[in-house]
Amino acid sequence: MRTKLAGEFPMAVYSQTDLLDFTGGKVMVAVTHEGSGMADCERALKKKLKGAVFGKGLAIHVADAQSGEKIVAK
């Protein structure tokens, strides 16, 4: 069993990705944070989701969450 590292997704995300085939699928990582930005989230998913195509990720600081809604809508 894999242990969650700081700066990565919760284990529930990894459990779900174990059940799905992302081969050829497009993945865009979106996270909220308190100052760590994307941290290791995107790197960890790229390692796990072999065959997936990754688009530009989005990291929103929690303090900017309300204005982040406009960024997500774009």
Secondary structure, 3 states (H helix, E strand, C coil): CCCCCCCCCCHHHHHHHHHCCCCCCEECCEEEECCCCCCCHHHHHHHHCCCCEECCCEEEEHHHHHHHHHHHHC
